[in-house]
Amino acid sequence: MLKNFWYALEFADRVGRTPKKVTCLGQDFVLYRTTAGSAVCLSDLCVHRGGALSMGTLTGDCIACPYHGWQYNAEGACVRIPANAEDRLIPKKARVDAYPTQERYGMVWAFLGDLPEPQRPPIPDIPVHDDPAFRMVQFEMEVEANYERTFENVVDASHTPFVHGTRFGNPDKPEIPNFTIRKDDWSAEADIQLSPPPPSGLWGLLFRNKPRPEFVTVTNGWYLPNVVKLHIRLPIGDLLLYDFNIPLSQDRTLVKILGYRNFFTGRWADADTRRRIKDILLQDKPVVESQRPELLPFDLADELHVRSDALQIAYRRRRTQLIKDGWWLGDDDIITGDGPRRTATVIASPARRDNPELDQAWVHKARNGRRPQ
């Protein structure tokens, strides 16, 4: 799992003045909004006795732990300990990790890492979100598989005739013509021609008395760390799906989807669009959950590749470089305890690097006995 990236953690319309627990990279976070409406993301772990802040309440812009009432501001600093006398100072180490947030494309994003702002990778661009010609729907589904497997599945064009033959693949014409990849340090995409199956249902109504196209052009793309795009150009219009593959743990993924269409743009067609997205995911789900090995190999040569796997190969090569650069979640990001739930992820926030005087402000110890740096 990759740190030091912006992760879309939740649909923006689900984050409000009630604290909300979310999970990413194996760590629990709490999201809420300040009185001015800004999104806040904190580690969901009170530094005092480990209470879940997401079970607490808000007082102004501060969140109070449900166990002993310790209050933390939006920067993660404890500003009130109810059990303390008024003249007693709050310990400097009484704070939790706070992560930078942005609200974009109807999602709340948090930067999960400690890089200074100028060094942070960009949030992926979704230009269609602001196009008034398109209608957007939300969808989500949990998959019992590693997020890199669900991530790569979407950019794997050659599986569509077999897994999605009744939706947008054609088992009678499974060939994938050569395609060219456009890429930079943070993304890669390609235009791929696929032979479509006959349309059905509501969408098929518009195809009556129209010739069936021999090919449709599909744009597949990935955007680090975990976003994939599927752009299907249909005779009736464009359908774009952006999948956010949120790693809950090494073997569980929450797939959140923004689906955009510029046909049937009335609200009445939303349910049909969600149903089609659900059907596609349900076709992928058992296949991806059965893949072995469960985790993506680190060595490119550990799995066999062919020309149609070019997008996956591009991702794995870039991933290898980021691992060498230290962006892979490692032992220093894992803490250990003495109970049944002995291990947990703790991702260092920018405050650890921005404020050296707070070096003693976090009491967690890594597996090797050192504090996460």
Secondary structure, DSSP 8 states (H G I E B T S, - for coil): -B-SEEEEEEEGGG-SSS-EEEEETTEEEEEEE-TTS-EEEEES--TTT---GGGSEEETTEEE-TTT--EE-TTSBEEE-TTS-TTS---TT-B--EE-EEEETTEEEEEES---GGGS------GGGG-TT-EEEEEEEEESS-HHHHHHHHT-GGGHHHHSTTTT--TT--------EEE-SSEEEEEEEE------HHHHGGGTTS---S-EEEEEEEETTTEEEEEEEETTEEEEEEEEEEEEETTEEEEEEEEEESSS-SGGGHHHHHHHHHHHHHHHHHHHHT-SSSS--SSGGGS---GGGHHHHHHHHHHHHHHHTT-B--GGGEEE-SSSS-EEE----HHHHH-GGGTTS----BTTSS---
